[in-house]
Amino acid sequence: MSERSPSAATRTRDRADLAGIAAAVVGAALFSTKPVLIKFAYADGSVDAITLLALRLAMSLPFYLAIGLFAVRRAATLSPRLLVAIMANGLLGYFIASLLDFIALEHITAQLERLVLFTYPIFVVILGALFFDQPLRRLTLPAMFVAYAGLAIVFVGNLRHDTGGGILFGTALVTGAAFCFSLFQLFGRKLVGEVGATLYTSIAMSSAAIGLCGYFLASNPVATLTGAPAPVLLIAFLLAIFATVIPSYLVNFALGRIGADGTAVIGNAGPLFTIAMSAALLGEPFGLLEATGTALVISGMVLFSRK
C-alpha cells in the first residue's frame, strides 16, 4: 500500500497560493514606500509636489505603454467609448487623487497620510450604497467608528508637533485623495470586467501620466524636469518603478491567485510597513498616541473586511 501524499492538483494549488501571498506581501510593502520616498524628495526643498508627480508619471509611462500595447493585442475589441471612459477614470484616480496626495505630504507625516488613505474602502462602500445601488455591509458603520476614532487619535498626536498649522490642510487634502480614489474604484469595477485588469491599469495610468505631464508642461519648461537635482531624479525613478509599476502588477497577480479577500487582508499590513520606515528612516515620532490610533485604524479596517 503506497504512502498517502498530496495530489498533484493540491500541490499546484498550494504553489499558486504561496505565489499569490508572496506577491501580495511584496506589493503591499512596495506601495508603502511611496510616502517615505516622497518625504525624502521634499527634504531639501528643491522640488514641489507637482514636479515630483510629473517625474514619477513620466518615468512610469513607457512601462505602462509597453505593457498596454501587449495586452491590447490579446483583448477583445476596445471601443472608443470604453477607451475614453477608462482614460477619464485614470485622470480621476491617478492624476487628481495622486496630486492631492503629493501636496498633502508637504504638510503631514507619512504615517498620517498612509492611515487616512488606508480607510478609502469605507468611502467605496458608503458611496456605493448611496449612488451605485450597492448593499451596505452590516459592519460598515461600526468599522468606520473604530477606524476614524483611531485617525482622530493619530491626528491629535500629530497636532502636538505641528508648528505651522499645515496639518489641517494636509489632512483635508489626503481625505480628498481617498474620496477621489474611492470614486475611481467604483467607476472602475465595470471597466475592469470589460477589458481585464492589466489593460485597464495600463490605460488608466498612461492617461494620468500624459494628462499630468501635459498640464505641467503648459506652464513649466521641460528643463524643470530634466534639470532636477540627481537625488530627486533617483527618488522619482524609485517611485515610478518600485512604488508604482511593479506593485501595481504584483497586486493584480495576487488578485488572480488568492482573490480580493486574501489580497485585502495582506494589504492591511501596509500602514505598518510605512510606519516602521517613517519612524526608522525619517525620524517621525511614534509614541503611545500614534500606536493606539494605528491599532484602532487597522482593527477597524479588519472589521470592515469581514463578511
N, C-alpha and C positions, 0 to 999 in steps of 0.2 A: 504494500500500500504506500503510495507516494505521500511525501510531506505536503501539508497544506501551504500554499503560497498565494500571494495576491495575484489576481488575474492581470493579464496584460492591459486590459481596459482600465482597471483600477490604478495600476502604476502610471499609465499615461495621464489619467485624470489628476492624480496626485502631483505629477510633474507640472501639469498645466496650472494647478492651483498654486504651487510654490513659485512658479514663474510670475503669475499674476500678483501674488503677495509681494514678491521682491520688487516688481515694477511699481506697485502702489506705494511701497515704503520709500523707494528711491525718488519717485516722482514727488511725493509729499515733502521730502527733505529738500529737494532742489527748489521747488516752488517757495519753500520757506526761507531760502537765502535771499529772495528778492528785496525785502525791506532793509535787510542788513547791508547788502551791496549798495542800495540807493543812499543810505545814510553815509556810507564811506565816500561815495561820489560827492555828496554835499559838504563833506567835512572842511575842505579848504575854501569853499565859496566860489570856486571857479566855474561852476555850471549850475543852471537853474533847471526846474522840473521839465519844462517843455523841450529844452535842448537834450537832456538826458533821455527822455522818452523817444524823441526823434532818432537819436543814435541807436537806441535799443531796437526800435522797429525797423530802421533802415538796415541794420546788420542781420536781423532775422528774416527780412523779406526774401532774399534769394533762396533760403531753405524752404520756406512755405510755398514759394512759386514752383520750385522743382518738384516737391512732393505733390503739390496740387496738380501739376501737369501730368504726373504719373498716374494719379488717382482718377483724373477726369477721363482718361482713356479706358478705364475699367468700369466707369459708371454708366448708368442709363442716361438717356438724353437729358441734358441740363438746359431747361428752358430759360429764356431771357428774364421772365418774371421771377423764377426761382433764384437765378443768379443775383438779381437786384435785391431781392429780399434778404439773401444771405449777406451781401455786401453791406446793406443798411444796418443789419443786426450786428455785424462786425464793428461798424463805426460806433454803435452804442456800447458794446461790451468791451472793446479793446482800445478804442480811441477816447471816448468821453469818460468812461469809468476809470481807465488807466490814468488819464490826465488828472482827474480829481484825486486819485490815489497818490500819484507822484507829488502833487502840490501839497497834499496833506502831510507827507513825510518831511516837508520842510518845517513843520510846526509841531509834530508829535513824535513820540518814541516808536520804534519799530514794534515793540511789544503791543502797545495800544492799537496801532494800525492793524496788526495781524488779528487781534482778538475781535475788533469791530468787523472786519471783513469776514471773519470766520462765521459770523451769525447770519450771513446773507441767505442761507436756506430758509430761515424763518420768513424773510421778506417774500421768498418764492412761494411759500405755502399760503401766506395771507393774501398776497396779490392774486395768486391763482384762484383762491376761493372767491375773492371779490369780483374779479374781472374775466376769469377764464373758465368758469364753471367747474372748478376742481374741488373735490371734497376737502374739508378742513380736518386735519388729523386731530384725534382726540387729545393728544398730549401737547399740541402746539402751544396753547396758552400757558400751561404750567412750565413748559420748557423755556418759553420766551421770558417768563418772570424770572426764572433761575439764571438764565444767561445774561439778561440785562441788569440784574442785580449785581452779578459779577463784574460786568462792564462798568457799572457805576462805582464800584469799589476801586477798580484799577484807575478809573478816571480821577477819583479823589486822590489816590496815591500819586498820580502824575501832576495834579494841581500843586502839590507841595513843592515841586521842582520847577514850576512854570513861572518865569520872571517877566516874560514879555506878553502874556495874555494870548499867545497863539494856540493854546491847546483847545479852546472852544472852537475856533475857526477850523483847525485841523481835524478835529473830531467830526464837525459838521460835514467837511469835505469827504472824509472817508466813509461816513454814513451815506452820503450821496453816491459814492462809488459803489457801495454794497447794493443800494437801491437800483442803480442802473444795471449792475451785473445780474441782479435777480430778474429784471425785465429781459435782459439778454438770454438768460436761461429759459424763461417761459416762452419767448418768441422762437427760440432755437429748437425746442423739442420736436416740433413737426418737421422743421427743416432738416434736422439731422436724420430723421427717419426717411426722408426722401432721397438724400444723396450719400448718406454714410458719414461717420464721424471724421474720418481722415480728410475727405474732400471738403466737408463743411468747415473744419478748423483751418484748413489751408486758405480757403476763400475768405473767411471772416478775418483772419489775421492779415492776409495780404491787403484786403480792403482798408483795414485800420492803418496799416503801415503807409500805404500810398496816400490816404487821406491826411494823416497826421504830418507826413513829410511835405506834402503839398501846402498844407496850412502853414507849416513852419517856414518854408522857403518863400512864401508870399511876402513875408515881412523880415526875413533874415537872409544874409548871403550864405552861399554854400560853405564859405570859409569858416563860418561859425561852427559847423560840424567837423570839417576836415582839420581845422586848426585847434580843436580841443586839446587840452593837455594829455600827454600819453597815459597817465594814470586813469583819467576819465574815460579815454578810449578803451583801455583794458577792462575797466569795470563795465562799460556799456557792452563790450563783447561777451563778458561773463553773463551779464543779464540776458542778452539776446539768446545765447546758446544754452547755457546751463540752468537758467531760471525761467526760460520761456519755451524754446523749441523742444529740447529733449524731454522735459517733464510733461509737456502737453501731449506728446505721443505716448509716453510711458503710461500716463493715466488712461488714455484711450485703450492701450493694450490691456491694462489691468481690468478695465470695464468689461472687455470681451472675455477675460479668463475667470474672474471671480465675481462679476456682476456689480451693480451700482451700490448695493448694500455693503458688500465687503470692502469695496474701494472707499466708501464714505467712512466706515468705521476706522480704517487705517488712516484716512485723512484727518481724523480727529487729533492725531499726534502732531499735525502741522504747527500749531502755535507753540508747542513745547520745543520743537526744533528752533523756531525763531527766537523764543525767549532765551534759550540756552546760548545761542550765538550772540544775541544782542547784549546779554549780560557779560559774556566772556570776551567778546571782541570789541564791543562799543563802549563797555563800561556803564551801560544803562542800569539804573537802580532796580533791584528786585528784592523787596522786603516782604514783610508779613502781609501788607495790604495787597501787593501785586500777586503774591502766591495764593491768597484767599480768593481774590477776584478771578484769577486764571482758573482755579479749580472749579469755581461756580460756572464760569462760561463753558468750560469743557463738559462739565456734568450736565448742563442744560442742553448742549448740543447732542450729547449721547442719549439723553432722554428723548429729545426731539427725533432722533433717528430710529427709535424703537417703533415697531408697528402697533 
